[in-house]
Amino acid sequence: MSARVPLPRWVDIALLPLLNVVLAFLIGGIVVVMVGQNPLEAVGIMLYGAFGYGSGFGYTLYYTTDFIFAGLAVSLAYHAGLFNIGPEGQAYVAGLGVILVALGLNGQPWFLTVPAMVVAGAVFGAAWAFIPGYLQAKRGSHIVITTILFNFIAVSMMGYIISKILKPANVGSDESAPIDAVSRVPQLRLFWELFKNSPVNISFFLALIALVAVYWLIWHSKFGFAMRALGHNPTAARYAGISNAKVIMITMALAGALAGMVAVNNVGGVQGRLILNFVSGAGFVGVAVAFMGKGHPIGVALSALLFGALYQGGQELAFSMPGITREMIVTIQALVILFTGAMGDMLRPPLERIFGPRAQASAGDA
């Protein structure tokens, strides 16, 4: 097998995923043609639904917020050589912390309750992710297996807590008591009329801060160096004096804290209460977002925006073009995940032939 030729950073992070997305849409266009619909019209409807008007753009940013947090939770662990499949369960358990603090401070102004919800969501999410980290660091359990299982445990545990403990006596559906409007995470439509009735809230800015913080942590901090050293070569990291077990546990806790911000966005902002399955698969989408973005915060932001547009644009497409069913939209989304994830390096060889010599020449000049 020939050695992989290094690509310029912008090609690896931006151009390669973009070409994969274009290829996925071309295949998806063939599917649309097969059912007798116009693929160009379908793309136009999706773009308009995602970006063409204020409310639709707001929904795109709302989905993007969730996907950024979940994608960062996967990316951070990935740099330490850990495959975190647990953002779904970590966000779900974090919702318990958010609602407990929110109900305890119910009626207080949002600038007091929101920071408390952020801390509570981070603590509960970190605690849930810390357990698989501890099991791998101290007992050798595989992080993939434990995080997957902890997703199922979270669903069962939270279902019981919501329906048997937090559910008020006079409420028919399985949900907690509501958070007063004054105590919720403010929605952006209160500040910008552009977003109208969309659910996007100030958690979006928290996601942007998280992108910057994760970038600094990974590439500009002592712990980030230890984390990347562990990810590249655990044996060398240990001989360099790094406590691999400590790094694993801290990294997983930080990843869980990031996933917990999904609960702040939804429980504290959009729903205003804790409901069953409020995460709605955002944690699993975060896995695709992280790997499509190559684990880099900029790539995570762009891929999260893409999936946010796919989710919102897909809903607009299902409404405006009845000939395309929800299952077909899911198929297009799956194609994007396929070509950017499992087959993400399929277009790398031709790009290596085009850009590889330039990257090597630049490295030689340096």
N, C-alpha and C positions, 0 to 999 in steps of 0.2 A: 504494500500500500504506500503510495507516495505521500510525502509530508505535506501538511496543509500550508498553503501560501498565505502569509498575513495580508489582510486587506486594510486600506485606510479606515480609520475609526468611523467616519461618516458613512462609508459604504456599508460597513458591518451593522451599524446601529439603525441607519435611516433607509438607505437605498435598497438593501436586500429585503427587509420586511415590506417595503413599499411594493417592490416587484412581486413578492409573494401574494400580497393582497390583491394586486391587479390580476394576477393569474387566477386567484380564487374567484374573483368577480367574473372573469371570462368564463370559467366553468359554470358558475352560477347562472350566467346569461344564457348558456346553452340549455340549462334546465328550464329557464323561463320561456325560451323559444319553444321547447318541446310541449309546453302546455298551451301554446297559442297566444302568448302575450309578448308585448314589445319590451325587450330588455332595456333599451335606452330610456323608455318612458318609466320603467320600474326604477331605474337608478335615479332619474330626475325626481320622482316622488320621494324616494328615500332621502335624498339630499335636501329636498325642500322640507320634509318632515323633521329632519335633524337640525337644520340650520336656517331654514327659510323664514321663520317667524318666531317672535319672542317666546311664546309658550313652549313651542317645540324645542328651541335651543335651550330653554331652561331645563326641560326633561333630559336632554342630552347631557348637560352638565351635572344633573343629579345622578344619572347612571355613572358618569365618568368619575364622580367623587368616590362612589363605592368601589369602583374598579381600581382607582389609584391606591386606595388604602390596602385592598386585598392584594394587588400586584406588588406593592412594596413589601408586604408581609412575606410573600414568597421570595422576592428578589433578595431581601436582606439575608434570609436563611441560606439561599443558594450560594452566596459569596463565601459562606463558611462551610460549603460542601454539604449542606443539609437540604433535603427536599421536603419542604413544609406543605403538606396537602391539607392542612387543618384550618385555614382562615374561616371557612364556613362555620365550624363549631366554635372557634375562638370568638368570632363576632357575635354568635348567638348567645354564648355565655356572658359576653360583655354587656349584652342588653339587660341582663339581670342587674348588674352594677349600676348601669345608667338609670334604670327605672327606680331602683331603691333610693338613690340619691335624689332624683328628680321629685319623687313623691315626698321624701323627707323635707325638701326645700320648697314644696309646692306653694305657689303664691308669691314667691320672691322674684325680683326682676331677673331677666335673663342674663345680665352681665354678672350675676352672682351664681346662678344655677349652671350655666353652660360650662365654665371652668371646672366646676365640681363634677359634672357629667363626664367631661373629658378625662379627668383623673380616674374616676370610678371605672369608666369603660376600659381605660388602659390597664388598670390594675387587674380587673377580672379577666380581660383577654390575655394579659401576660401570665397570670396564674394558671390559666387553662393550657397555655402553650408550654409553660415551664415543665409540666409533668412529663410530656413526651421527651423534652430535652433532658430532663433528669434521668429518665429511663434509658436513653441512649448513652449518656455520659457515664452513668454509674453501673448500668446493668447490661449494656450492649444491645438493647432492643433497637430494631431498625426504625428510624424516624418516620419512614413512609407508612409502615404498618400502623404504628401507634397513632399518628395524626389522623389517618383514615378512620380508625376505630373510635377515636375521640370525637369525630364528627357525629357518629351514630349515638354515642353516649350523650353528647350534648343535646341532640334532638329529643331523646327519651327523657332526659332529666329536665330539660326546659319545658317540655310538654306537660310533665307532671306539676312542676312549680307554677306554671301559668294557669292551668285548669283547676288545680286543687288548692293552691295557696294564695296566689295573687288575684284571682278572679273575684270581683265583688259579688255579693249575694244577689243583687238585683240586676245583674247583667247576664244576658242569655249566651253570648258568644264567649269563646275562650280568649280573654284579654284582661289586662290589668286595669286599674283605675286610670283615668286620663290625667295628663299633665295640663295645668292651667296654661292658657295661651300666653300669658305674660312671662311664664317660666320656660317656654320652649326655645329651641334654637331658632333665631329669627330667619325668616325666609327672605331672599333677596328682592322679592317683589315689593317689600316694604320700603326699599331704598331705590329701586329702579323699576319703573312701570313696564319696561321692556319685557320682563319675565312673566307678567300677568299672573295667571293662576298655576304656574309651574311650581314644583316642590323644591327646587334648588335653594339651598340655604347657605349660611356662612361656613358650614362645614367644608364647602368647596375651597375656601381660602385656607382652612386648616390642612386640606390635602396638599395645596401648593407649598405650604410651610413644611409639611412632611417630606415632600420631594427634595427640597433644599437640605433639610436636616439629614436625611438618609445619604444624600450625596456627600455631605461633609463627613458624616460618620464613617462611611466606607473608605473614602480616599484621603481624608485629611485628619484623621484621629489615630491615636495609638491603638485603641481597641479595634478600629477598622483594619489596621495593619495586621494585628493578631488574627482577626477573623479571616482575612484573605489568605494569610499564611496557612491557617488550618485548612481552608478550602483547597489550596494548591497542593499541600503536602503535609499531612498530619504528623508524619514521623519527623520531618525537618522542623516543624513548629515545636514539637515536644523537645527536641534537642536544643532548640534555641531558647528554652526556658519558658515557653508559653504553656499555660495550663489548658489543655484541650477541653477537658471536662467543664471548666469554668466558662470558657468561651462558648461552648455549645449551649449551656444552660442560659447564659445571659442573652445570647443571640436569639434563641427561641422565645424568651420572655419579651424581648423587644419586638420580635415579629408578631407575637400575640397582641401586644399593645397597639401596634399599627392596625391589625385586623379589628381590634375593638372600636376603632373610630367609625367603622361601618354602623355600629349601634348608635353612636352619637348622631350620625346623619339621619338615621331612620327612626329610632325610638324617641330620641330627644327632639327631632325636628319634624320629620314628615308625618309619622303616625301619631306622635304625641301620646303613645301608650305602648306597652309591650304586648305584641300579638304573636301567634304561632307562625313559625317559619318566615319571620320578617326579612331574613337575609336573602331569601329567594334565589339562591345559586350564585350570588355575587362572589362568594369565596372561591368557588370553583372556576369562575371566569377569571379570577385573579391569577390562577396558574397559567392560563393562556396569555394573559396580559404580560406577566413577568417574562415568559420565555420569548414572546414576540418582541418585547422590548430589550432582549439580551441582558436582563437584569440591571440595566442602567436607568436611573430615574428619568432621564429625558425620554428614553425609549418607552418606559412605563407610562409616562404622561401621554405620549402620542398614541400608543396602543390602547390605553384606557379611553381616550377620546374616540378612537375608531370604534371600539365596542359600544361605547355610549351612543354613538351615531347609528350603529347597526341596530341596537335595541329600540331606540326611539324611531328611527327611520323605518324599521320593520313594522312597527305598530301603525305608522302612517300608511305604509304600503298595503297592509292587510285591510285597512279601512277604505282606502281609495281604489284599490284594484282587487275586487273580490275573487277574481280568477286565480290569484296567488294565495294559497292557504297559509296558515300559521306554520304548518309543517314544512312548507317550502322555504319559508323565511329562516326557520331553524336550520334547515339544510344549508342555506347560504352561510349562516353563521358558523356552522360546523366546517364548511369548506375553508373559511378563513382560518379557523383553528388548525385544520389539517395542514394547510400549506405554510402557515407561519410557525407551527409547532413541530409535529411529527415529520414533516417534509420541509422544514425551514431551510435546510442547507442544499436543497435540490438545485437551486440556481447559483450556488457558490462557485462551482468549477468554472463556468464561463466568466463570472466576475473576477475570479482569480487570474484568468488569462488576460483580462483587460486591465485590471488595476494592480495586480500583484507585482509586476516589474516596477511600476512607479513607486509602490510602497517600499520595495526593497532598495530602490535607488535613493529614496528619501532617507531611509535608515542608514544607508552607507554614507551619505553626505553628512548626516548627523554625527 
